[in-house]
Amino acid sequence: MQALTVYRLFAANAERTLTDISERPQVSREVEYYQQRIEEIDSAEELVSDTRVMNFIMRAYGMEELSYAKALVRKVLEEGVDEPDALANRMTDTRFRELATDFNFARYGDITTTFERTRSGVVDKYLVQTMEIDAGNQNDGARLAMYFQRKAEGIDSAYDILADPALLQVVQTIYQLPVEMSYQSIESQADMINKRLDIDELSDPQKVDELIERFLPLWDISNEQSVTVPPLVSGLGGITSFSVDLLASLQNFKKF
């Protein structure tokens, strides 16, 4: 199925799909375990030592491929983001900075895991990531569009796009920028993006929707594929509550 169709199906059923995901036995078990264990964790060392907690957090921040890197993640969390030379601030991968901002052990010490952002906030991120993975299993373009929609407001410069391969792929597709641009200097690459994209417009949900409308058909043209799509939503066996922030973000998503 085409990216545009998959994206619209998920957009139309976002809340129900998240509820369905949260009620999957494997997901509900992992959420319950995380919620119980995070209350007991008071250091970065203890966090990365619990493999299930570590894996849960890595998925929540879109970093599953780095679940093995416990020593690196521990150092990132212990240094936080307050100092300019903190490891997270020196890394090009902005996911580490987001992770270290939420789990800022350098600033908050043993109370780091008492905040909502490290509890329900991480659970929300986990469910959204799982939904995006489901979309990607049907069409990678739909997952990229969902990710771009979610991240757009937090993009401050072309360098943020260049530091995130998924965001860069969306922008390259929209503006038909060649992948060979990566061989140029980082300044030249940023200039190429700035000449085509007004970064300030990414704070406007309508402008973001317009960019997604341009991206999805172009992705389909470049990636012809035929995929059998299973049902997105099964019957709802109960009521699951989501945070206000998550529901607000879904409202933007559903406007497409």
N, C-alpha and C positions, 0 to 999 in steps of 0.2 A: 504494500500500500504506500502511496506517496506521502512524503513528509508533511505536506500541507494538510492532508486528510487526518493523519495520525495526530498532528498537533491540535487540530480543531476538536477531535474526539476527546483528547485529554483535557483541553481547555473547558469543554462543555461539562465534563464530569469530574473536575479536579477534586472538589471536596469529597464526593462519594468515593472516588478512587483512593484518596488518602485514607478514608475510613476503612475501605476494603483491605488496603495494605496493612493497616494497623491491626486488623483482626486475623491476619494469616498466622497460623500457629508458630512458625519459626520467628516471624517478626515480633509477635507479642511476647514470646519467651525472651528474646534479646532485649526488648524494651524494658521488661520487668526486671531482668537481671541488672541492666545498666542503672535503672532508677534505684534499686536497692544498694548496689555497690558504690555508686558515686557518693552517697551520703557518708560512707566510711573512709573514703580516700582523701588524704590531706597532703599529698606531695606528688610531684611529677614522677618520682621514682616508683611510688606505689601504683600510680596510674598506668604507666607503661608496662609494669610487671604483671598486670592482669590482662591476659591475652584477649579475653572477650570484651572487656571494656575498651582496650586499645583498638581492636577491630571495629567496634561500634563507632567510636569517635572518628576513626579514619574514614569510614564510609560516610559519616555525617558531613565531613568536610571535603568529600570528593577525593580522598587520598588513599583509597584502598590499596593501590599498587605499592604504597609505602608502609604498609602495616608491619613489615619486617624491620623497619628502621627505628627500632626502639631507642637506641642510644642517641640518634639524631633528634628524635622528637622530644626526648627528655631534656636535652640541652636547650632546644628551642623554648620549651615551656619554662624551664628554670630561669632563663635569661629575660623572658617577657618581651616587651616592646618599648619600654620607657627610655632606654638608653639608645642613642643613635647607632652604636656599634653592636647592639644585640644581634644575635645570629639571625633571627627572623627578619630584621630590618635590612640585613645585608644579602638576603637571598632574593633571587629574581622571582621565585615562585611565591605569589602573593597569598596562596592558601596557608602557608606557614604563618604569615603575619596575622591572618584572621584567626587561626587556631591559637596563637600565642596571646592575642588580644582577649579572647574569651577565657582562656586558661592561663591567666597572668600570675603564675606562682611567684614571680619576682616581686610583684607589688603586694599581693594579697596573702601569700603564704598559705597556711593551713585552712584558711576560710575561702580559698578560691572556688571550691566546689559547692559552696553554699548558695551561690547566686543562681537565679532562674536561667541565665544564659547558659550555664553549664549543666543544667538539669533539663527542664522542659524544652529549653531552647535547642539543646543538642538533639533531643528526641524529635523535635519538629524538623530539624535539618536532615536527620536520618530518614524520616518518612518521605520527605521531598526528594532526597537523592534516590531512594528506592523507586519512587514514581518515575523519575527521569531515566533511571536504568531500564525500567519496564518500557518506556517510550523508545529508548534506544534499541531495545531488542526487536522492535518493529521497524524503526527507521532512525538511523543515526542523526539525520537532519532534524527530526522532531526533537530529539534530546538536546541537540545543540541550540535550537531555538528556545526551548524552555530554560536552558541554562543562561543564555544571553538575556532573556527577559528578566530573570531573577537577579542577575549581576549588574545589569546596565546602570542602575542608579548609583552604584558605588564606584563607577569608573571615573577617575579624576583626570586622566591624561592618556595620550596614545601609548605611553610606556606601560600602563596597566594592561592594555590590550596585548601588547607585544610580550608581556610576561606571562600571559595565560594562553596556551595553545588553542583551547576551545574558543575563546573570544576572538582570537586572531583568525581562526578558520572561518568564523561567521563573517567577520569584516572582509576578509579576502574574497569570500564568495560574493558578498553583496556588491563590492566595488570591482570585482574581477581582477584583483591584484595577484600577480604571479607568486607562486611559492618561492621562486628564486629570489624574491626580495630579501629573503633571510640572509643572503650572501653579502648584502650591503651593510654599511655601518648602522648601528642602532639609531643614530640621529637621522640618517636618510630614511630609514623605515618609518620612524615617527612622523617625519615630514610628509611622506606619502599618504599616511593615514589622515593627518591634520588637513591636508589639501582637499580631502574628500568628505570628511566627517567632522561635524561640529560637536565636540565632546560635550559641551554644555547641554545639548539637546537630549542627551541620554537620561537626563533627570525628568524628562517629560514622557509619561507613559504612552501618550498618543504617538509621539515620534518613534518611540521604541517599537510599538506595534507596526508602524509603517515600515520600519527597517526589517522586521520579521516577515512582513508580507512580501518584501522584495527578496529576502533570503530563501524562503522555502521553495518557491518555484525554480529558482536558479539552482538550488541544491538538487532538486529532482531531475533537472535537465542534465546536470553533471554526474548524477549517480542513479542511472536508470536501474530500477530493481522492482521485483514483484514479491511481496511478502504476505503470507497468510496471517491475518490478525485474529488472535483469540479474543473472547469477550473482555472488555476493559473492567467491568464492574460485576461482581457477583452479588447475591442477595445480602442485605445488611442484617446481621444478626443481633446488633446492639447499637448503642450510641457511644460514639467516641468524641471526646472534646479536644479541641486544638487551641493553641494560644491565640490571643488577639492579633499578634504580629503575623502569624501564619495565615490566619483568615484574611487579614488585610491584603497580604501579598497575593492571595488567591483571587481576590476581587479584581486586581489588575490583570492577572493571567486570564480570567474568564471573559474579559472585555473583548478579546480578540474575535 
